[in-house]
């Protein structure tokens, strides 16, 4: 979960840092 790191690995965006789904 680090600015899209989890998003690239998974289809779900990680919004846990600042609500940024990059």
mmCIF entry with sequence, helices, sheets and N, C-alpha, C, O atoms, coordinates in Angstrom:
data_MODEL
# 
_entry.id   MODEL 
# 
_entity.id                         1 
_entity.type                       polymer 
_entity.pdbx_number_of_molecules   1 
# 
_entity_poly.entity_id                      1 
_entity_poly.type                           'polypeptide(L)' 
_entity_poly.nstd_linkage                   no 
_entity_poly.nstd_monomer                   no 
_entity_poly.pdbx_seq_one_letter_code       
;(UNK)(UNK)(UNK)(UNK)(UNK)(UNK)(UNK)(UNK)(UNK)(UNK)(UNK)(UNK)(UNK)(UNK)(UNK)(UNK)
(UNK)(UNK)(UNK)(UNK)(UNK)(UNK)
;
_entity_poly.pdbx_seq_one_letter_code_can   XXXXXXXXXXXXXXXXXXXXXX 
_entity_poly.pdbx_strand_id                 A 
# 
loop_
_entity_poly_seq.entity_id 
_entity_poly_seq.num 
_entity_poly_seq.mon_id 
_entity_poly_seq.hetero 
1 1  UNK n 
1 2  UNK n 
1 3  UNK n 
1 4  UNK n 
1 5  UNK n 
1 6  UNK n 
1 7  UNK n 
1 8  UNK n 
1 9  UNK n 
1 10 UNK n 
1 11 UNK n 
1 12 UNK n 
1 13 UNK n 
1 14 UNK n 
1 15 UNK n 
1 16 UNK n 
1 17 UNK n 
1 18 UNK n 
1 19 UNK n 
1 20 UNK n 
1 21 UNK n 
1 22 UNK n 
# 
_struct_asym.id          A 
_struct_asym.entity_id   1 
# 
_struct_conf.conf_type_id            HELX_P 
_struct_conf.id                      HELX_P1 
_struct_conf.pdbx_PDB_helix_id       AA1 
_struct_conf.beg_label_comp_id       UNK 
_struct_conf.beg_label_asym_id       A 
_struct_conf.beg_label_seq_id        5 
_struct_conf.pdbx_beg_PDB_ins_code   ? 
_struct_conf.end_label_comp_id       UNK 
_struct_conf.end_label_asym_id       A 
_struct_conf.end_label_seq_id        9 
_struct_conf.pdbx_end_PDB_ins_code   ? 
_struct_conf.beg_auth_comp_id        UNK 
_struct_conf.beg_auth_asym_id        A 
_struct_conf.beg_auth_seq_id         5 
_struct_conf.end_auth_comp_id        UNK 
_struct_conf.end_auth_asym_id        A 
_struct_conf.end_auth_seq_id         9 
_struct_conf.pdbx_PDB_helix_class    1 
_struct_conf.details                 ? 
_struct_conf.pdbx_PDB_helix_length   5 
# 
_struct_conf_type.id          HELX_P 
_struct_conf_type.criteria    ? 
_struct_conf_type.reference   ? 
# 
loop_
_atom_site.group_PDB 
_atom_site.id 
_atom_site.type_symbol 
_atom_site.label_atom_id 
_atom_site.label_alt_id 
_atom_site.label_comp_id 
_atom_site.label_asym_id 
_atom_site.label_entity_id 
_atom_site.label_seq_id 
_atom_site.pdbx_PDB_ins_code 
_atom_site.Cartn_x 
_atom_site.Cartn_y 
_atom_site.Cartn_z 
_atom_site.occupancy 
_atom_site.B_iso_or_equiv 
_atom_site.pdbx_formal_charge 
_atom_site.auth_seq_id 
_atom_site.auth_comp_id 
_atom_site.auth_asym_id 
_atom_site.auth_atom_id 
_atom_site.pdbx_PDB_model_num 
ATOM 1  N N  . UNK A 1 1  ? 0.840  -1.211 0.000   1.00 0.00 ? 1  UNK A N  1 
ATOM 2  C CA . UNK A 1 1  ? 0.000  0.000  0.000   1.00 0.00 ? 1  UNK A CA 1 
ATOM 3  C C  . UNK A 1 1  ? 0.877  1.264  0.000   1.00 0.00 ? 1  UNK A C  1 
ATOM 4  O O  . UNK A 1 1  ? 1.068  1.883  1.046   1.00 0.00 ? 1  UNK A O  1 
ATOM 5  N N  . UNK A 1 2  ? 1.385  1.629  -1.121  1.00 0.00 ? 2  UNK A N  1 
ATOM 6  C CA . UNK A 1 2  ? 2.220  2.827  -1.155  1.00 0.00 ? 2  UNK A CA 1 
ATOM 7  C C  . UNK A 1 2  ? 2.022  3.569  -2.459  1.00 0.00 ? 2  UNK A C  1 
ATOM 8  O O  . UNK A 1 2  ? 2.783  3.367  -3.405  1.00 0.00 ? 2  UNK A O  1 
ATOM 9  N N  . UNK A 1 3  ? 1.016  4.424  -2.529  1.00 0.00 ? 3  UNK A N  1 
ATOM 10 C CA . UNK A 1 3  ? 0.770  5.252  -3.725  1.00 0.00 ? 3  UNK A CA 1 
ATOM 11 C C  . UNK A 1 3  ? 0.677  4.433  -5.002  1.00 0.00 ? 3  UNK A C  1 
ATOM 12 O O  . UNK A 1 3  ? 1.357  4.732  -5.984  1.00 0.00 ? 3  UNK A O  1 
ATOM 13 N N  . UNK A 1 4  ? -0.146 3.422  -4.995  1.00 0.00 ? 4  UNK A N  1 
ATOM 14 C CA . UNK A 1 4  ? -0.334 2.674  -6.245  1.00 0.00 ? 4  UNK A CA 1 
ATOM 15 C C  . UNK A 1 4  ? 0.505  1.414  -6.313  1.00 0.00 ? 4  UNK A C  1 
ATOM 16 O O  . UNK A 1 4  ? 0.345  0.622  -7.242  1.00 0.00 ? 4  UNK A O  1 
ATOM 17 N N  . UNK A 1 5  ? 1.384  1.208  -5.366  1.00 0.00 ? 5  UNK A N  1 
ATOM 18 C CA . UNK A 1 5  ? 2.199  -0.010 -5.388  1.00 0.00 ? 5  UNK A CA 1 
ATOM 19 C C  . UNK A 1 5  ? 1.276  -1.210 -5.261  1.00 0.00 ? 5  UNK A C  1 
ATOM 20 O O  . UNK A 1 5  ? 1.406  -2.197 -5.986  1.00 0.00 ? 5  UNK A O  1 
ATOM 21 N N  . UNK A 1 6  ? 0.344  -1.104 -4.328  1.00 0.00 ? 6  UNK A N  1 
ATOM 22 C CA . UNK A 1 6  ? -0.614 -2.189 -4.139  1.00 0.00 ? 6  UNK A CA 1 
ATOM 23 C C  . UNK A 1 6  ? -1.606 -2.186 -5.295  1.00 0.00 ? 6  UNK A C  1 
ATOM 24 O O  . UNK A 1 6  ? -2.164 -3.223 -5.654  1.00 0.00 ? 6  UNK A O  1 
ATOM 25 N N  . UNK A 1 7  ? -1.814 -1.023 -5.862  1.00 0.00 ? 7  UNK A N  1 
ATOM 26 C CA . UNK A 1 7  ? -2.767 -0.902 -6.964  1.00 0.00 ? 7  UNK A CA 1 
ATOM 27 C C  . UNK A 1 7  ? -2.234 -1.630 -8.194  1.00 0.00 ? 7  UNK A C  1 
ATOM 28 O O  . UNK A 1 7  ? -3.006 -2.223 -8.948  1.00 0.00 ? 7  UNK A O  1 
ATOM 29 N N  . UNK A 1 8  ? -0.944 -1.590 -8.398  1.00 0.00 ? 8  UNK A N  1 
ATOM 30 C CA . UNK A 1 8  ? -0.356 -2.270 -9.565  1.00 0.00 ? 8  UNK A CA 1 
ATOM 31 C C  . UNK A 1 8  ? -0.394 -3.783 -9.361  1.00 0.00 ? 8  UNK A C  1 
ATOM 32 O O  . UNK A 1 8  ? -0.653 -4.544 -10.293 1.00 0.00 ? 8  UNK A O  1 
ATOM 33 N N  . UNK A 1 9  ? -0.133 -4.195 -8.139  1.00 0.00 ? 9  UNK A N  1 
ATOM 34 C CA . UNK A 1 9  ? -0.114 -5.628 -7.857  1.00 0.00 ? 9  UNK A CA 1 
ATOM 35 C C  . UNK A 1 9  ? -1.542 -6.163 -7.827  1.00 0.00 ? 9  UNK A C  1 
ATOM 36 O O  . UNK A 1 9  ? -1.807 -7.273 -8.288  1.00 0.00 ? 9  UNK A O  1 
ATOM 37 N N  . UNK A 1 10 ? -2.444 -5.377 -7.288  1.00 0.00 ? 10 UNK A N  1 
ATOM 38 C CA . UNK A 1 10 ? -3.843 -5.805 -7.202  1.00 0.00 ? 10 UNK A CA 1 
ATOM 39 C C  . UNK A 1 10 ? -4.731 -4.844 -7.992  1.00 0.00 ? 10 UNK A C  1 
ATOM 40 O O  . UNK A 1 10 ? -4.289 -3.773 -8.406  1.00 0.00 ? 10 UNK A O  1 
ATOM 41 N N  . UNK A 1 11 ? -5.961 -5.232 -8.191  1.00 0.00 ? 11 UNK A N  1 
ATOM 42 C CA . UNK A 1 11 ? -6.867 -4.363 -8.936  1.00 0.00 ? 11 UNK A CA 1 
ATOM 43 C C  . UNK A 1 11 ? -7.440 -3.289 -8.017  1.00 0.00 ? 11 UNK A C  1 
ATOM 44 O O  . UNK A 1 11 ? -8.112 -2.367 -8.479  1.00 0.00 ? 11 UNK A O  1 
ATOM 45 N N  . UNK A 1 12 ? -7.181 -3.403 -6.751  1.00 0.00 ? 12 UNK A N  1 
ATOM 46 C CA . UNK A 1 12 ? -7.745 -2.425 -5.813  1.00 0.00 ? 12 UNK A CA 1 
ATOM 47 C C  . UNK A 1 12 ? -6.718 -1.360 -5.454  1.00 0.00 ? 12 UNK A C  1 
ATOM 48 O O  . UNK A 1 12 ? -5.588 -1.683 -5.086  1.00 0.00 ? 12 UNK A O  1 
ATOM 49 N N  . UNK A 1 13 ? -7.098 -0.117 -5.558  1.00 0.00 ? 13 UNK A N  1 
ATOM 50 C CA . UNK A 1 13 ? -6.210 0.988  -5.189  1.00 0.00 ? 13 UNK A CA 1 
ATOM 51 C C  . UNK A 1 13 ? -6.050 1.074  -3.678  1.00 0.00 ? 13 UNK A C  1 
ATOM 52 O O  . UNK A 1 13 ? -7.006 0.845  -2.937  1.00 0.00 ? 13 UNK A O  1 
ATOM 53 N N  . UNK A 1 14 ? -4.880 1.395  -3.229  1.00 0.00 ? 14 UNK A N  1 
ATOM 54 C CA . UNK A 1 14 ? -4.674 1.468  -1.781  1.00 0.00 ? 14 UNK A CA 1 
ATOM 55 C C  . UNK A 1 14 ? -4.885 2.896  -1.294  1.00 0.00 ? 14 UNK A C  1 
ATOM 56 O O  . UNK A 1 14 ? -4.091 3.790  -1.586  1.00 0.00 ? 14 UNK A O  1 
ATOM 57 N N  . UNK A 1 15 ? -5.960 3.094  -0.553  1.00 0.00 ? 15 UNK A N  1 
ATOM 58 C CA . UNK A 1 15 ? -6.245 4.441  -0.050  1.00 0.00 ? 15 UNK A CA 1 
ATOM 59 C C  . UNK A 1 15 ? -6.077 4.436  1.459   1.00 0.00 ? 15 UNK A C  1 
ATOM 60 O O  . UNK A 1 15 ? -7.057 4.363  2.200   1.00 0.00 ? 15 UNK A O  1 
ATOM 61 N N  . UNK A 1 16 ? -4.856 4.513  1.904   1.00 0.00 ? 16 UNK A N  1 
ATOM 62 C CA . UNK A 1 16 ? -4.638 4.473  3.348   1.00 0.00 ? 16 UNK A CA 1 
ATOM 63 C C  . UNK A 1 16 ? -3.616 5.514  3.778   1.00 0.00 ? 16 UNK A C  1 
ATOM 64 O O  . UNK A 1 16 ? -3.414 5.722  4.975   1.00 0.00 ? 16 UNK A O  1 
ATOM 65 N N  . UNK A 1 17 ? -2.981 6.157  2.843   1.00 0.00 ? 17 UNK A N  1 
ATOM 66 C CA . UNK A 1 17 ? -1.967 7.155  3.197   1.00 0.00 ? 17 UNK A CA 1 
ATOM 67 C C  . UNK A 1 17 ? -2.606 8.533  3.312   1.00 0.00 ? 17 UNK A C  1 
ATOM 68 O O  . UNK A 1 17 ? -2.614 9.139  4.384   1.00 0.00 ? 17 UNK A O  1 
ATOM 69 N N  . UNK A 1 18 ? -3.144 9.020  2.195   1.00 0.00 ? 18 UNK A N  1 
ATOM 70 C CA . UNK A 1 18 ? -3.777 10.334 2.240   1.00 0.00 ? 18 UNK A CA 1 
ATOM 71 C C  . UNK A 1 18 ? -5.007 10.341 1.353   1.00 0.00 ? 18 UNK A C  1 
ATOM 72 O O  . UNK A 1 18 ? -5.420 11.385 0.850   1.00 0.00 ? 18 UNK A O  1 
ATOM 73 N N  . UNK A 1 19 ? -5.577 9.187  1.170   1.00 0.00 ? 19 UNK A N  1 
ATOM 74 C CA . UNK A 1 19 ? -6.759 9.108  0.322   1.00 0.00 ? 19 UNK A CA 1 
ATOM 75 C C  . UNK A 1 19 ? -6.396 9.285  -1.142  1.00 0.00 ? 19 UNK A C  1 
ATOM 76 O O  . UNK A 1 19 ? -7.247 9.635  -1.960  1.00 0.00 ? 19 UNK A O  1 
ATOM 77 N N  . UNK A 1 20 ? -5.133 9.044  -1.475  1.00 0.00 ? 20 UNK A N  1 
ATOM 78 C CA . UNK A 1 20 ? -4.713 9.199  -2.867  1.00 0.00 ? 20 UNK A CA 1 
ATOM 79 C C  . UNK A 1 20 ? -4.701 7.850  -3.567  1.00 0.00 ? 20 UNK A C  1 
ATOM 80 O O  . UNK A 1 20 ? -3.947 6.956  -3.183  1.00 0.00 ? 20 UNK A O  1 
ATOM 81 N N  . UNK A 1 21 ? -5.524 7.700  -4.582  1.00 0.00 ? 21 UNK A N  1 
ATOM 82 C CA . UNK A 1 21 ? -5.560 6.420  -5.293  1.00 0.00 ? 21 UNK A CA 1 
ATOM 83 C C  . UNK A 1 21 ? -4.695 6.520  -6.537  1.00 0.00 ? 21 UNK A C  1 
ATOM 84 O O  . UNK A 1 21 ? -5.185 6.344  -7.652  1.00 0.00 ? 21 UNK A O  1 
ATOM 85 N N  . UNK A 1 22 ? -3.434 6.798  -6.354  1.00 0.00 ? 22 UNK A N  1 
ATOM 86 C CA . UNK A 1 22 ? -2.544 6.909  -7.502  1.00 0.00 ? 22 UNK A CA 1 
ATOM 87 C C  . UNK A 1 22 ? -1.945 5.542  -7.654  1.00 0.00 ? 22 UNK A C  1 
ATOM 88 O O  . UNK A 1 22 ? -1.138 5.318  -8.556  1.00 0.00 ? 22 UNK A O  1 
# 
